[in-house]
Amino acid sequence: HQSVGRIARTIEEAGIPTVYIGSCRDMMKQVKPPRAAFLNFPLGHQCGNPGDIDLQTNILKDSLNILTTASIPGEVKDLTYEWGRSFDWSDYMKGIEEMLNEENAPIQL
């Protein structure tokens, strides 16, 4: 989150508008990106589950809409999408492992 916020600010300084999509409100407020969309989703899943194209498209459209509606620098707007199930660390780690297996990438501890 910190790196992305800093990158967003640097890109903005070059004249290109940005919207930071994140799921860790505390970190987002600390980093202060120019504009931000908050989703109450598990870390690493800011745009929903892999393969959920409709949800991902809607989140992207709503996030880009913030470019024209944000009125306060550093404003964090909540997007009202719901994760749809309770968060469980074992499911989260299983999803990460499945993603790495699909990409033939090693699991890093």
DSSP file (Angstrom, degrees, kcal/mol; ACC not computed):
  #  RESIDUE AA STRUCTURE BP1 BP2  ACC     N-H-->O    O-->H-N    N-H-->O    O-->H-N    TCO  KAPPA ALPHA  PHI   PSI    X-CA   Y-CA   Z-CA
    1    1 A H     >        0   0    0      0, 0.0     4,-2.3     0, 0.0     5,-0.2   0.000 360.0 360.0 360.0 -41.0    0.0    0.0    0.0
    2    2 A Q  H  >  +     0   0    0      1,-0.2     4,-2.1     2,-0.2     5,-0.2   0.935 360.0  46.5 -63.6 -45.9    2.8    2.5    0.8
    3    3 A S  H  > S+     0   0    0      1,-0.2     4,-2.6     2,-0.2    -1,-0.2   0.916 112.2  50.2 -63.3 -43.4    4.6    2.0   -2.4
    4    4 A V  H  > S+     0   0    0      1,-0.2     4,-2.6     2,-0.2    -1,-0.2   0.900 109.8  51.1 -64.5 -40.5    1.4    2.3   -4.5
    5    5 A G  H  X S+     0   0    0     -4,-2.3     4,-2.0     2,-0.2    -1,-0.2   0.910 112.0  46.5 -62.2 -42.3    0.4    5.5   -2.7
    6    6 A R  H  X S+     0   0    0     -4,-2.1     4,-2.1     2,-0.2    -2,-0.2   0.897 111.8  50.8 -66.9 -40.3    3.8    7.1   -3.3
    7    7 A I  H  X S+     0   0    0     -4,-2.6     4,-2.6     1,-0.2     5,-0.2   0.917 108.6  52.8 -62.9 -42.6    3.8    6.0   -7.0
    8    8 A A  H  X S+     0   0    0     -4,-2.6     4,-2.4     1,-0.2    -2,-0.2   0.914 109.0  49.0 -59.8 -43.4    0.3    7.5   -7.4
    9    9 A R  H  X S+     0   0    0     -4,-2.0     4,-2.1     1,-0.2    -1,-0.2   0.903 111.5  49.4 -64.1 -39.8    1.5   10.9   -6.0
   10   10 A T  H  X S+     0   0    0     -4,-2.1     4,-1.0     2,-0.2    -2,-0.2   0.906 111.1  49.0 -65.6 -42.0    4.5   10.9   -8.3
   11   11 A I  H ><>S+     0   0    0     -4,-2.6     5,-1.9     1,-0.2     3,-0.6   0.905 110.0  52.4 -63.8 -41.3    2.3   10.1  -11.4
   12   12 A E  H ><5S+     0   0    0     -4,-2.4     3,-2.3     1,-0.2    -2,-0.2   0.902 103.4  57.2 -60.2 -41.6    0.0   12.9  -10.3
   13   13 A E  H 3<5S+     0   0    0     -4,-2.1    -1,-0.2     1,-0.3    -2,-0.2   0.782 102.1  56.5 -61.1 -25.9    2.9   15.3  -10.1
   14   14 A A  T <<5S-     0   0    0     -4,-1.0    -1,-0.3    -3,-0.6    -2,-0.2   0.425 127.7-101.3 -84.6   0.8    3.6   14.5  -13.8
   15   15 A G  T < 5S+     0   0    0     -3,-2.3    -3,-0.2     1,-0.2    -2,-0.1   0.578  83.9 123.8  94.7  10.6    0.0   15.6  -14.6
   16   16 A I      < -     0   0    0     -5,-1.9    -1,-0.2     0, 0.0    -2,-0.2  -0.921  58.9-129.5-108.6 118.2   -1.6   12.2  -14.9
   17   17 A P        -     0   0    0      0, 0.0     2,-0.3     0, 0.0    50,-0.1  -0.334  29.5-169.6 -65.4 144.4   -4.7   11.7  -12.7
   18   18 A T        -     0   0    0     49,-0.1     2,-0.4   -10,-0.0    17,-0.1  -0.931  19.9-158.4-133.6 156.5   -4.7    8.5  -10.6
   19   19 A V        -     0   0    0     -2,-0.3     2,-0.5    15,-0.1    17,-0.2  -0.985  15.8-147.8-133.6 125.5   -7.1    6.5   -8.4
   20   20 A Y  E     -a   36   0A   0     15,-2.4    17,-3.1    -2,-0.4     2,-0.6  -0.825   8.0-157.0 -94.1 123.3   -5.7    4.1   -5.8
   21   21 A I  E     +a   37   0A   0     -2,-0.5     2,-0.3    15,-0.2    17,-0.2  -0.908  29.2 156.2-102.4 121.3   -7.9    1.1   -5.1
   22   22 A G  E     -a   38   0A   0     15,-2.7    17,-2.4    -2,-0.6    19,-0.1  -0.911  44.8-154.5-144.4 168.7   -7.2   -0.4   -1.7
   23   23 A S  S    S+     0   0    0     -2,-0.3     2,-0.4    15,-0.2    20,-0.1   0.092  79.3  78.2-131.9  21.0   -8.6   -2.5    1.1
   24   24 A C     >  -     0   0    0      1,-0.1     4,-2.4    18,-0.1     3,-0.3  -0.776  55.1-176.3-131.6  87.9   -6.6   -1.3    4.1
   25   25 A R  H  > S+     0   0    0     -2,-0.4     4,-2.6     1,-0.2     5,-0.3   0.867  79.9  55.1 -56.5 -43.6   -8.1    2.0    5.1
   26   26 A D  H  > S+     0   0    0      1,-0.2     4,-1.7     2,-0.2    -1,-0.2   0.926 112.3  43.1 -57.2 -46.3   -5.6    2.8    7.8
   27   27 A M  H  > S+     0   0    0     -3,-0.3     4,-2.5     2,-0.2     5,-0.2   0.882 111.6  54.8 -68.2 -38.0   -2.7    2.5    5.4
   28   28 A M  H  X S+     0   0    0     -4,-2.4     4,-2.1     1,-0.2    -2,-0.2   0.918 109.7  46.4 -62.5 -43.5   -4.5    4.4    2.7
   29   29 A K  H  < S+     0   0    0     -4,-2.6    -1,-0.2     1,-0.2    -2,-0.2   0.850 113.4  50.3 -67.5 -32.9   -5.1    7.4    5.0
   30   30 A Q  H  < S+     0   0    0     -4,-1.7    -2,-0.2    -5,-0.3    -1,-0.2   0.899 114.4  42.1 -71.0 -41.0   -1.5    7.3    6.2
   31   31 A V  H  < S-     0   0    0     -4,-2.5    -2,-0.2    -5,-0.1    -1,-0.2   0.792  94.5-151.8 -77.9 -29.9    0.0    7.2    2.6
   32   32 A K     <  -     0   0    0     -4,-2.1    -3,-0.1    -5,-0.2    43,-0.1   0.962  11.2-164.0  57.8  62.8   -2.5    9.9    1.3
   33   33 A P        -     0   0    0      0, 0.0     3,-0.1     0, 0.0   -28,-0.1  -0.353  34.6-105.4 -66.5 160.7   -2.8    9.0   -2.4
   34   34 A P  S    S-     0   0    0      0, 0.0    40,-2.8     0, 0.0    41,-0.6   0.894 100.8  -2.3 -56.3 -43.4   -4.4   11.8   -4.4
   35   35 A R  E    S- b   0  75A   0     39,-0.2   -15,-2.4    38,-0.2     2,-0.3  -0.983  75.9-171.3-145.5 147.4   -7.7    9.9   -4.7
   36   36 A A  E     -ab  20  76A   0     39,-1.7    41,-2.9    -2,-0.3     2,-0.5  -0.999  19.7-150.9-148.0 148.1   -8.7    6.5   -3.4
   37   37 A A  E     -ab  21  77A   0    -17,-3.1   -15,-2.7    -2,-0.3     2,-0.5  -0.979  20.8-153.9-114.3 124.9  -11.4    3.9   -3.6
   38   38 A F  E     -ab  22  78A   0     39,-3.1    41,-2.9    -2,-0.5     2,-0.4  -0.858  11.6-176.2-102.6 132.9  -11.8    1.7   -0.5
   39   39 A L        -     0   0    0    -17,-2.4     2,-2.1    -2,-0.5    41,-0.1  -0.995  28.3-134.5-123.6 133.1  -13.3   -1.8   -0.7
   40   40 A N        +     0   0    0     41,-0.4    43,-0.4    39,-0.4   -17,-0.1  -0.432  64.8 125.6 -84.3  64.3  -13.8   -3.8    2.5
   41   41 A F  S    S-     0   0    0     -2,-2.1    -2,-0.1   -19,-0.1     3,-0.1  -0.780  70.7 -82.5-116.7 160.5  -12.3   -6.9    0.8
   42   42 A P    >   -     0   0    0      0, 0.0     3,-2.0     0, 0.0     6,-0.2  -0.303  62.6 -84.1 -60.2 149.0   -9.4   -9.2    2.0
   43   43 A L  T 3  S+     0   0    0      1,-0.3   -21,-0.0     2,-0.1    -3,-0.0  -0.229 117.9  26.1 -53.1 140.2   -6.0   -7.9    1.2
   44   44 A G  T 3  S+     0   0    0     -3,-0.1    -1,-0.3     1,-0.0     3,-0.1   0.387 107.0  80.3  85.6  -4.0   -4.9   -8.8   -2.3
   45   45 A H    X   +     0   0    0     -3,-2.0     3,-2.3     1,-0.1    -2,-0.1  -0.186  44.8 141.0-125.0  40.1   -8.5   -9.0   -3.5
   46   46 A Q  T 3  S+     0   0    0      1,-0.3    -1,-0.1   -25,-0.1   -24,-0.1   0.746  80.0  39.8 -58.8 -25.3   -9.2   -5.3   -4.1
   47   47 A C  T 3  S-     0   0    0      1,-0.4    -1,-0.3    -3,-0.1    12,-0.2   0.143 119.5-105.7-110.6  19.5  -11.2   -6.1   -7.3
   48   48 A G    <   -     0   0    0     -3,-2.3    -1,-0.4    -6,-0.2     3,-0.1  -0.437  64.7 -15.8  95.0-168.1  -12.9   -9.2   -6.0
   49   49 A N  S >  S-     0   0    0     -2,-0.1     3,-1.9     1,-0.1     7,-0.2  -0.429  79.1 -92.6 -74.0 146.9  -12.4  -12.8   -6.7
   50   50 A P  T 3  S+     0   0    0      0, 0.0    -1,-0.1     0, 0.0     3,-0.1  -0.331 112.1  21.0 -55.9 136.9  -10.3  -13.9   -9.8
   51   51 A G  T 3  S+     0   0    0      1,-0.1     2,-1.7    -3,-0.1     3,-0.2   0.346  83.2 122.5  86.9  -6.2  -12.5  -14.5  -12.8
   52   52 A D    <>  +     0   0    0     -3,-1.9     4,-2.6     1,-0.2     5,-0.2  -0.571  32.9 169.1 -87.9  75.8  -15.4  -12.4  -11.5
   53   53 A I  H  >  +     0   0    0     -2,-1.7     4,-2.6     1,-0.2    -1,-0.2   0.852  68.5  53.4 -62.0 -40.1  -15.3  -10.1  -14.6
   54   54 A D  H  > S+     0   0    0     -3,-0.2     4,-2.3     2,-0.2    -1,-0.2   0.944 113.0  42.9 -62.8 -47.6  -18.6   -8.4  -13.9
   55   55 A L  H  > S+     0   0    0      1,-0.2     4,-2.6     2,-0.2     5,-0.2   0.930 114.8  50.3 -63.4 -45.2  -17.7   -7.3  -10.4
   56   56 A Q  H  X S+     0   0    0     -4,-2.6     4,-2.3     1,-0.2    -1,-0.2   0.896 110.8  49.6 -61.1 -41.1  -14.2   -6.4  -11.5
   57   57 A T  H  X S+     0   0    0     -4,-2.6     4,-2.6    -5,-0.2    -1,-0.2   0.918 111.8  48.1 -64.1 -43.8  -15.5   -4.2  -14.3
   58   58 A N  H  X S+     0   0    0     -4,-2.3     4,-2.6     2,-0.2     5,-0.2   0.903 111.7  49.4 -64.8 -41.1  -18.0   -2.5  -12.0
   59   59 A I  H  X S+     0   0    0     -4,-2.6     4,-2.4     2,-0.2    -1,-0.2   0.923 112.2  48.6 -63.6 -43.7  -15.3   -1.8   -9.4
   60   60 A L  H  X S+     0   0    0     -4,-2.3     4,-2.6    -5,-0.2    -2,-0.2   0.928 112.4  48.0 -62.4 -45.5  -13.0   -0.4  -12.1
   61   61 A K  H  X S+     0   0    0     -4,-2.6     4,-1.8     1,-0.2    -2,-0.2   0.931 113.6  47.0 -61.2 -45.9  -15.7    1.9  -13.5
   62   62 A D  H  X S+     0   0    0     -4,-2.6     4,-0.8     1,-0.2    -1,-0.2   0.877 112.5  50.5 -64.8 -36.7  -16.7    3.2  -10.0
   63   63 A S  H >< S+     0   0    0     -4,-2.4     3,-0.9    -5,-0.2     4,-0.4   0.920 110.1  48.8 -66.9 -43.4  -13.1    3.8   -9.2
   64   64 A L  H >< S+     0   0    0     -4,-2.6     3,-1.4     1,-0.2     4,-0.4   0.822 101.9  64.3 -66.3 -29.8  -12.5    5.7  -12.4
   65   65 A N  H >X S+     0   0    0     -4,-1.8     3,-1.3     1,-0.3     4,-1.1   0.788  88.5  69.9 -62.1 -26.9  -15.6    7.8  -11.7
   66   66 A I  H <X S+     0   0    0     -3,-0.9     4,-2.4    -4,-0.8    -1,-0.3   0.772  83.0  72.4 -62.5 -25.4  -13.8    9.1   -8.6
   67   67 A L  H <4 S+     0   0    0     -3,-1.4    -1,-0.3    -4,-0.4    -2,-0.2   0.856 109.2  31.2 -56.7 -34.2  -11.5   11.0  -11.0
   68   68 A T  H <4 S+     0   0    0     -3,-1.3    -1,-0.2    -4,-0.4    -2,-0.2   0.600 124.6  44.0-101.3 -12.8  -14.4   13.3  -11.7
   69   69 A T  H  < S+     0   0    0     -4,-1.1     2,-0.2     2,-0.0    -2,-0.2   0.667  81.0 102.5-107.9 -19.5  -16.2   13.3   -8.3
   70   70 A A     <  +     0   0    0     -4,-2.4     4,-0.0    -5,-0.2   -35,-0.0  -0.473  39.7 174.5 -67.8 131.5  -13.5   13.5   -5.7
   71   71 A S        +     0   0    0     -2,-0.2    -1,-0.2     1,-0.2    -3,-0.0   0.553  58.2  60.9-115.7 -11.4  -13.4   17.1   -4.4
   72   72 A I  S >  S-     0   0    0    -38,-0.0     3,-2.1     0, 0.0    -1,-0.2  -0.974  87.1-114.6-121.3 125.2  -10.9   16.9   -1.6
   73   73 A P  T 3  S+     0   0    0      0, 0.0   -38,-0.2     0, 0.0    -2,-0.0  -0.322 104.2  18.5 -55.9 134.2   -7.2   15.9   -2.2
   74   74 A G  T 3  S+     0   0    0    -40,-2.8   -39,-0.2     1,-0.3   -42,-0.1   0.519  88.9 159.8  82.6   5.8   -6.5   12.7   -0.5
   75   75 A E  E <   -b   35   0A   0     -3,-2.1   -39,-1.7   -41,-0.6     2,-0.6  -0.374  30.0-152.1 -65.7 136.5  -10.1   11.8   -0.2
   76   76 A V  E     -b   36   0A   0    -41,-0.2     2,-0.4    -2,-0.1   -39,-0.2  -0.954  11.7-162.9-109.9 115.2  -10.9    8.1    0.3
   77   77 A K  E     -b   37   0A   0    -41,-2.9   -39,-3.1    -2,-0.6     2,-0.4  -0.830  15.2-129.2-101.2 136.1  -14.3    7.1   -1.0
   78   78 A D  E     -b   38   0A   0     -2,-0.4     2,-0.4   -41,-0.2   -39,-0.2  -0.668  11.6-150.1 -82.0 131.7  -16.0    3.9    0.0
   79   79 A L        -     0   0    0    -41,-2.9   -39,-0.4    -2,-0.4   -20,-0.0  -0.879  14.6-138.4 -96.7 138.2  -17.3    1.6   -2.7
   80   80 A T        +     0   0    0     -2,-0.4   -41,-0.1   -41,-0.1    -1,-0.1   0.221  55.6 129.1 -89.6  15.5  -20.3   -0.3   -1.3
   81   81 A Y        -     0   0    0      1,-0.0   -41,-0.4   -26,-0.0     2,-0.4  -0.388  48.7-140.4 -69.2 148.6  -19.5   -3.8   -2.7
   82   82 A E        -     0   0    0      1,-0.1   -41,-0.1   -43,-0.1    -2,-0.0  -0.886  12.8-134.8-113.7 144.2  -19.6   -6.7   -0.3
   83   83 A W        -     0   0    0    -43,-0.4    -1,-0.1    -2,-0.4   -34,-0.1   0.852  35.9-140.5 -64.1 -35.3  -17.2   -9.6   -0.2
   84   84 A G        +     0   0    0      1,-0.1     2,-0.3    -3,-0.0    -1,-0.1   0.334  69.6  48.4  94.8  -8.6  -20.2  -11.9    0.3
   85   85 A R  S    S-     0   0    0      0, 0.0    -2,-0.1     0, 0.0     2,-0.1  -0.983  92.8 -87.0-155.6 159.0  -18.8  -14.4    2.8
   86   86 A S        -     0   0    0     -2,-0.3     2,-0.3     1,-0.1     0, 0.0  -0.397  49.2-108.5 -70.7 147.2  -16.9  -14.2    6.1
   87   87 A F        -     0   0    0     -2,-0.1     2,-0.4     4,-0.0    -1,-0.1  -0.558  36.7-178.4 -79.5 137.0  -13.2  -13.9    5.8
   88   88 A D     >  -     0   0    0     -2,-0.3     4,-2.3     1,-0.1     3,-0.2  -0.989  25.1-145.1-138.1 125.4  -11.1  -16.9    6.8
   89   89 A W  H  > S+     0   0    0     -2,-0.4     4,-2.9     1,-0.2     5,-0.2   0.859 100.9  54.5 -59.7 -37.5   -7.3  -17.0    6.8
   90   90 A S  H  > S+     0   0    0      1,-0.2     4,-2.1     2,-0.2    -1,-0.2   0.909 110.5  46.1 -66.3 -39.2   -7.2  -20.7    5.8
   91   91 A D  H  > S+     0   0    0     -3,-0.2     4,-2.4     2,-0.2    -1,-0.2   0.900 112.4  52.0 -65.4 -39.7   -9.4  -20.0    2.7
   92   92 A Y  H  X S+     0   0    0     -4,-2.3     4,-2.1     2,-0.2    -2,-0.2   0.942 111.9  44.6 -60.8 -49.1   -7.3  -16.9    1.9
   93   93 A M  H  X S+     0   0    0     -4,-2.9     4,-2.6     1,-0.2    -1,-0.2   0.865 111.2  54.1 -66.1 -35.7   -4.0  -18.9    2.1
   94   94 A K  H  X S+     0   0    0     -4,-2.1     4,-2.5    -5,-0.2    -1,-0.2   0.914 108.3  50.0 -63.2 -41.6   -5.6  -21.7    0.0
   95   95 A G  H  X S+     0   0    0     -4,-2.4     4,-2.3     2,-0.2    -2,-0.2   0.899 110.6  49.2 -62.7 -41.3   -6.5  -19.1   -2.7
   96   96 A I  H  X S+     0   0    0     -4,-2.1     4,-2.6     2,-0.2    -2,-0.2   0.929 111.4  49.4 -62.8 -45.3   -3.0  -17.7   -2.7
   97   97 A E  H  X S+     0   0    0     -4,-2.6     4,-2.4     1,-0.2    -2,-0.2   0.906 110.8  49.8 -61.7 -42.2   -1.6  -21.2   -3.0
   98   98 A E  H  X S+     0   0    0     -4,-2.5     4,-2.3     2,-0.2    -1,-0.2   0.905 110.9  49.8 -63.3 -41.3   -4.0  -22.0   -5.9
   99   99 A M  H  X S+     0   0    0     -4,-2.3     4,-1.7     2,-0.2    -2,-0.2   0.930 111.9  47.6 -63.1 -45.1   -3.0  -18.8   -7.7
  100  100 A L  H  <>S+     0   0    0     -4,-2.6     5,-2.8     1,-0.2     4,-0.4   0.889 110.8  51.9 -64.3 -38.4    0.7  -19.6   -7.3
  101  101 A N  H ><5S+     0   0    0     -4,-2.4     3,-1.1     1,-0.2    -1,-0.2   0.911 108.1  51.4 -63.2 -42.0    0.2  -23.1   -8.6
  102  102 A E  H 3<5S+     0   0    0     -4,-2.3    -1,-0.2     1,-0.3    -2,-0.2   0.860 115.0  42.8 -61.7 -35.0   -1.7  -21.8  -11.6
  103  103 A E  T 3<5S-     0   0    0     -4,-1.7    -1,-0.3    -5,-0.2    -2,-0.2   0.400 109.0-124.7 -90.9   2.0    1.2  -19.5  -12.4
  104  104 A N  T < 5 +     0   0    0     -3,-1.1    -3,-0.2    -4,-0.4    -4,-0.1   0.872  61.4 148.1  52.9  39.9    3.9  -22.2  -11.6
  105  105 A A      < -     0   0    0     -5,-2.8    -1,-0.2    -6,-0.1    -2,-0.1  -0.803  50.2-110.3-104.4 145.9    5.3  -19.8   -9.0
  106  106 A P        -     0   0    0      0, 0.0     2,-0.5     0, 0.0    -1,-0.0  -0.406  29.3-113.0 -73.5 150.5    7.1  -20.9   -5.8
  107  107 A I        -     0   0    0     -2,-0.1     2,-0.5     2,-0.0   -10,-0.0  -0.729  32.1-151.3 -80.7 125.6    5.4  -20.3   -2.5
  108  108 A Q              0   0    0     -2,-0.5    -3,-0.0     1,-0.1    -1,-0.0  -0.872 360.0 360.0-104.3 128.7    7.6  -17.8   -0.6
  109  109 A L              0   0    0     -2,-0.5    -1,-0.1     0, 0.0    -2,-0.0   0.410 360.0 360.0-104.0 360.0    7.6  -17.9    3.2
